[in-house]
Structures are given as C-alpha cells and as structure tokens.
Amino acid sequence: MPVREPNPQTLRAGTKRRAAPDRVPDLQARGTQKHLREELIALLGPEKVLSKVSDLVRYASDASPYRFVPQVVVVAEDVDDVSAVLSYARGKGREVVFRAAGTSLNGQAQGEDILVDVRRHWVGVEVLDDGARARIRPGTTVVRANAALAPYGRVLGPDPASAVACTIGGVVANNASGMTAGITRNSYRTVASLTFVLPSGTVVDTADPAAEEELARAEPRLCAGLTALKAEIEADPELTARIRAKHTIKNTNGYRLDAFLDGAGPVEILRGLMVGSEGTLGFISEVVFDTVPLDRRVSTALLFFPSLPAAAAAVPRFTEAGALAVELMDGNTLRATAGVPGVPADWAELPKETAALLVEFRAPDEAGQRACEEAAAGALAHLRLVAPVASVVSSGNAFTRDPGTIAGYWKARRAFVTAVGGSRPSGTTLITEDFAVPPARLAEACAELLDLQARHGFDAAVAGHAAHGNLHFLLAFDAGDPADVERYASFMDEFCNMTVERFDGSLKAEHATGRNIAPFLELEWGPKATELMWRTKEVIDPDGLLAPRIVLDRDPQAHLRGLKTLPTVERVADPCIECGFCEPVCPSGDLTTSPRQRIVLRREMMRQADGSPVETGLLESYGYDAVDTCAGDSTCALACPVGIDTGAMMREFRRRRHSPREEAVATLAAHDFRAVETSVRLAVATAARLGDRFMESATGLARKAMRSGLVPEWLPEIPGAAPRRLPRTHRPAAAAVYYPACVNRIFGNPDGLAGPSLPEAVVALSARAGRPVWIPDDVAGTCCATIWHSKGFERGNGVMANRIVEAAWGWTAGGRLPLVVDASSCALGLARDVVPYLTDDNRELHAELTVVDSLVWAADELLPRLDVRHRVGSAVVHPTCSMRHLGDEDRLTALAGACAEEVVVPVDAGCCGFAGDRGMLHPELTSAATAREAAEVTARPFDAHLSANRMCEVGMERATGRTYHSALIALERATRP
C-alpha cells in the first residue's frame, strides 16, 4: 500500500451528531447485496454496476423534496443493456426506475430497487432537414440540443427553466414545457417520433412504416388492450369531452388519455402515452422533434406592480398583444434573486407586496419587431406601475432590446427555484408546487393562493408562466418535524381541493404527477378517467416493473413518504437544494461525483451518528470520489444560480487532510520558490534527454510508493523546458508590465511547434502594435499562488499571495501600469483568488492593481493596431474555465478570428480537468472531462488548435492527439511582416 495516504477521518464532521430518522440504515453500509451485485455484473460487466454505499447515496437524491435509496445503480450504455436489465428485473420480480439529469421536482428520478443511469452514455444530436427536425438522444441537455440547432435558426419548442441541466429524456417523459411552450409547443405537440423500449423489452420506432405490423406481431395482447381502451373512450362522449377540456390548459397530471383520441393505432397511441409517462410505461431511447423558428429580434421588459393580483390582472393585455412570454414573479422571488450574480442588489429592498411581469416579444425581422413594440406600448398604456428601488427607476419599466439587460432579466427568472431555495432557513426542505388555472382566472387564483398560504403559516414565493395560467410556488418546512409535516399535509389537502373545485385547474401543469400529486390524481380526474389510467398501466406494464408509485398510487399519504431532511453542512454548500444545475459543467461528473453529489454525500454523513458503519463507508470513498478528483475549477459556481462553489469546499477538505509535514514543505516551497522553479525547469530539460519511457517508468514507481495524489504521472505531451532567459525589454515607455507566469517560464512550446516562445510572442506583438511591455528582472521565484490555493496549502498560499502582490505593486509603479498575465488561470488567481489571503495592508495595495489577462491585452489593445498578413483556413479553440470566470472567452474567439478564416468553438467545450497538475496526478480525470469535446475536435481536421493556458493546452493535446498552443503565438505569426 502506498505511504502517506490521507486519513479519511480528517473529513469527519467535528460536531457530535444523533442519527436522523431518514438516515441510510447500517444494514446498507456494505452497499448492494452480494447476490444482486454479482448477478448484474455477470449480466452487464463490472464497469456498468455501481454498488458501493456511496454510489447508492449519491443517486438517492434529485431536485425534489424526496429521497429514496436504490439497491443498485446500473449505468446503461445502449438499448441492449436496458433490455437486459428489464428482462432480469422481470424474471426476478424487481422494479426499475430510469434516471437522466435528476432535475425532476417530484421524485420521478428516484427508485428503491434498480436505478438505471441513462444520462452518461446517451448524448447526441443529429440535425435533420436543414434544422426543421432533430434526432436527439435522451441524455442530451436542452441547451446542448438548441446549440446544435441555432445555426439553422431553429430551436426546440419546450424551454424549461432548467434547460442548462435537464435532458431530453426527462423533458419528454414529463412533458415539460417552460416559459413559452404553453400547450402548442410542448413535447406532446412537437415530438415527431419516438424510439422506446417497452417493459417486455420490445423496441418500437414509431417512425418505422412497419411499426404497427411489427408491434402487432410482437405484442398482440398489448395491441388488443390499447385498441379496446381507445374504443371505450371514444364511445363515451362525456369522457371524451372531459379529456379534451382538461388539455385546453397546461396539464401533466396523469397519463395523456387524449393519446387514445389522437392516435389511429397502437403505435401512435403509445407515442402519445410515452410523453408525460414519467418512465412508468417504457424507456425513451431516441426522440425526433419538429423544431420551431428561432426569432432573433427580441424586445423585453421587466414591469413592476404594487401587488401580485395587480400584476396577474395585467397579463391578458400582453397575451392579446402577442407576447410570446409573460412571466410572473412575486416579491419574495424578486428579493431572493437579489443574491444572484448580475441581478440588482437593491431588489433585496423591494416591498414584500411588489410583483413583476417579465414580458417578451419576438420577431423574425425589424419590421416585425417594430410592430411588436407598438403592440407592447398599447398594452402598457394606463397600467399602474411602480418603481420602489433605484434600479427599477433607472430601467424605467420600459421595453429594451439590449441583450445584456434581457439576459439579466431571464437569469433572475430562471433562478426562481434555486435562489428562493438557497435563501430558505438552514435545515429546511423545499417543496416546489406547480399548477394551472384558466388564464382568465389567474388574478383570482393568486389572491386565493396568498390567502391559503397565510392561513397555514407559510410565506411562499410565487412565480410562473402567467400567459398560460401556470403558477409555481415554493414552501420550506422541516421534514424532520412531524408537526411541520402535518402542517404541509394540511396545506396540500386544501390547496388541491381549491385548485380542482374552485378553478377546475391542473394540479401539475408541467412538472408531471410525481410522488407528491399521485394521491390527488383521482381528485382532479375523477374515478372513471383515473381507473382508465390504471388499466393503461396494466396493459403496457402488467408486472408493475417500471417506476411504481410515481404516477399511480392508491395510498392517500404517499406524498408524505420519503420526505428528505437537509442537514446543515459547510456554509459554502448549505444553500444547495440539490437541483443539479452544476452537473453538466463538472469535469468529474462522468468519472466519480458531481458537485451536487459531493454535497448529497456530505449531508448523509451529517444524518449519521458519529462513527456509524455508513459514515465510515462514505468517508473511505469520499477522498478519491469527491476530494481528489475535483478539478477545483469552480465552474460549478458559475452554473449554480446562487453561486455555490463546491470546488472551494473540496479545497478546504484538501487542507484538512494535509499532514503538518506536508504543510511545512509546501510553505518552505513558497518561501524558496526561486529554487523550486529552477529545479523543476532543470528536471523538465533532463526529462527531454532521458525520454518519455524512462520518465513514465520512474514516475510510475514513485506513484506506487507514494500516494498518487502527491506524485504526478509523466505524460508524453509534457513539453520541453522553456528558454533559460526571458526576452529583453525596457521599462521606459512601456505601456504595461508583462508578467510571464511560472508555467511559461518552466515549459516551452509543444514539441514540433517552431517559432517564438509565448513570452517572445507577447513582447514582439506588443512592440509591433506600439504598446511595448516590460518584464521585471525579478519575476523568477514569484507565482500567482494558484499552486498552493488549488491544493489547499493555506500557509504557503498566504506567503506567495502577499509576495506577488507586493512585487506587482512595485513593478506597476503603485498600479499606474496594468499588469498583463500570460495564463488565464494566473490572471484569475492574481485578480481574485489571492485576496482572502492578503494582509490588510496588501489588500489595499491589491485594490490599486489592474490585472489584465493577456487575451484581453491582445484583443483590446494590440489587435486594433496590427495588420493581419497571414491567415490559416480553420481554427478550433478551447476556452478555459478561467476565461469563463473572467468573462473573456470572446477575446479568444476574436484572436482566433484574426488568425483563421473559420473559427469553431466546440459545442461540448468545457473544463479539460487538467487543472494545473491534477491531470498528471489523476489522468483519468482529463480523459473523462474531455471525451465529448475531443470527439467533436477529432471529427474533422483543423489548421490550428488554440487556447491560452499552457497546462490546458497539454490536457487537450493528450485528449485529442492534436497540438494546442496559445492564440497569442498564432497572432504573432499572423501579423508578422
């Protein structure tokens, strides 16, 4: 066993804890039962079966208030795997639930037996008919699908607020709609065809001309049953009318019985029934959508009203004027979103009674947009609007075309669930309800809802798709307190009766029935229609194999079963409501754990009694699965609407695991970094002479003797040493101070890339543009401190952070010159990450500095002054995480555009997972993180592969086999006389 393995106990919570009632029991500490694990491994292979207790716990939560721990998790790769699991479960009398993104709000992505992950290996988009249609796999996010369609001027009809994270399989299975889809652009209306696997294992492609014949031959009993149900429904005019009436407003409660009216035969009926079936009737393996036009001319306003009913009453004005979206937000929602980056801070001071409408018109051209704005002006006339805070006064309660302002409005609206959930009292559980009423009665429903929540002691936040009579509201309560659960239950009883009896509304407008409305299904639909739904389930899934209790449940208390507590965890992560928005950007999500799962696992540790077998098992896995394989890039904080930085939590856990000796060595390295830098550069130069095979063998032996987290693996893509001397520069007349990052002082260009080094290119470009830079003579031995920061070495981080800020302040003449940094991660480190570790005096010095990423320097200061003389045909770029944090990805594409005729940003571009040296400590992290981007890059040739961070370039070269280099080197070549 390697020495210096960190002690898992260092991550144990430091407080005494009593076991929570909803903890994972000790009997599950060993994970999946042996016989179940061994049988599935024999069937599918060990890499597709997840069985540790930590695996079961991290898949036990979704975005809902429920938590059910599966017995085993299967990671299915293809339809054959799905069919094999269904056959096994049927033969063993077991149950199966499918899970994709886990963004469901009603527990649809949770199961208590076999849970099948159908996200990881199920991503892909094929654009058809010049964008008129798209064939999409179920693990593809809505945002990813729309990115593929955007060049064709098309988009999907459904547009849920969780589009960045939710996947197509879940969107169709729940008939999710969103801001603009209503009842005409939702999945039911825009799905052209489906391919699905029935519980029996039969695969049906509804687009196949022979599908009806083949299904009749394979499933005669099923076909006969569906045909009989169709005839029975059609023979009942009253029922038929009721079904049609129920779908004149948004409704996802129960099965789509109108599928029996719309479908001519069993295949068409099944196509309709699968939409909104929540995984209870089959597995959707592929979807072909009819797309809708992407009207790019947009006019939007955020209009403030004195009260929620007043805002609701204004909705018909805008829908009649042709608004595509009219979104409602109450005062609680607006105030909660004040914490969302980019949202005005003074929203926190809005009166509680205030409400707002987010109104948007879209048109294909200028003439259409002007017509929309004229209609909007007419709708605005005579409205009583308010401007309670300064930011509203400045916006003027008026329509705008500004993309940045519009994006800010939508960011606030889409953050509804997460922002409100993040501001809930610590330790409470969040319930998200979703209902619809006839749009003409929206104002009345708002008033009733406010009165109802007040009577039950709730102070809910309300928002919704007002144009469609669809409201969402959030309630927080303590799921561990029986009295509070009873208060919630009493509220739900009265709420459901109010919605059905007073408004004849839908108890679920777009979030699907799930676990919390299943007991109320008959209340809304009546006994006849509800019994038809039970019979439909029995015809298609006679063994009750798929997702029991998710749509149909006769237990009137089912919605109170499995409610999850949310124990208090580390402050940085405690606001998390487990929504999953962070998961698509996480580089380790397909390897070990995602940010959400890291928090879910931590919460389970808090549910456990001190030293319980489950806690011990979780801690043993957490070191590698959560801490070691976190890239620490903090892109999760960018994706999270409330900015939760799980990377920061992992860095803190790394700090806790350091031994005093390791901390001392790291601090010594910071004090004497000049010697360290010289030694590393010499080692790299020596390695180039010894060859890759020798270095791979040497580091391999060292990694076996020491833990892999301490010794990096030698990779053939690691470049040779940089030139010993930096370019000569002069301080007089310098327009900026140029700080070559230590990585660019140690490592040279990629093998085979002739020409100047990066420092030489920056100096030459700046001089050529008439904006010369100066490199201080004493940069050696300094660093941006990211090395220590990323590894959690707090003392060493403090030493280097203060040293570099003091040096930079002197170099820049007290901040009078900008400091240009030639690695984006180092620019980010110097601009932001060093600040918490500075002394008070040095924090004042830092405030005087202007740190500029070299991308920004080149794009804004140099490029306008340069003549481009040589361009290549095509370039693909890799935007780094640091660029996203700094907001300068557009500068990378601008520089690439100067160097190449065609510039491609991969749709699947994301964090490469190299993270300084983490890709050398854990090469499997980079392999997993870059898989989709690498597939896109290698699908065609490019003349140049560009980025702006040396180690990210190494990571992408390893992933693709293509040589990546800095865009500034490419720009120097393109502008060379």
Buried (B, 14 or more C-beta within 10 A) or exposed (E): EBEEBBEBEBBBBEEEBEBBEBBBEBEBBBBBBEEBBBBBBEBBEEEBBBBBBBBBBBBBBBBBBBBBBBBBBBBBBEBEBBBBBBBBBBEEEBBBBBBBBBBBBBBBBBBBBBBBBBBBBBBBBEBBEEBBBBBBBBBBBBBBBBBBBBEBBBBBBBBBBBBBBBBBBBBBBBBBBBBBBBBEBBBBBBBBBBBBBBBBBBBBBBBBEEBBEBBBEBBEEBBEBBBEBBEEBEEBEEBBEBBEEBBEBBBBBBBBBBBBBEBEBBBBBBBBBBBBBBBBBBBBBBBBBBBBEBBEBBBBBBBBBBBBBBBBBBBBBBBEBBBBBBBBBBBBBBBBBBBBEEBBEBBBEBBEBBBBBBBBBBBEEEEBBEBBBEBBEEBBEEBEBBEBBEBBEEBEBEBBEEEEEBEBBBBBBBBBBBBBBBBBEEBBBBBBBBBBBBBEBBBBBBBBBBEBBEEBEBEBBBBBBBBBBBBBBBBBBBBBEEEBBEBBEEBBBEBBEBBBEEBBBBBBBBBBBBBBBBBBBBBBBEEEBBEBBBBBBEBBBBBBBBBBBBBBBEEEEBBBBBBBBBBEBBEBBBBBBBBBBBBBBBBBBBBBBBBBBBBBBBBBBBBBBEEBBBBBBBBBBBBBBBBBBBBBBBBBBBBBBBBBBBBBBBBBBBBBBBEEEBBBBBBBBBBEBEEBBBEBBEBBBEBBEEEBEEBBEBBEEBBEEBBBBBBBBBBEBBBBBBBEEBBEBEBEEBBBBBBBBBBBBBBBBBEEBEEBBBBBBBBBBBBBBEBBBBBBEEBBBBBBBBBBBBBBBBBBBBBBBBBBBBBBBEBBEEBEBBBBBBBBBBBBBBBBBBBEBBEEEBBEBBEBBBBBBBBBBBBEBBBEEBEEEEBBEBBBBBBBBBBBBBEBBEBBBBBBBBBBEBBBBBBBBBBBBBBBBBBBBBBEBBBBBBBBBBBBBBEEEBBBBBBBBBBBBBBBBBBBEBBBBBBBBBBBBBBBE
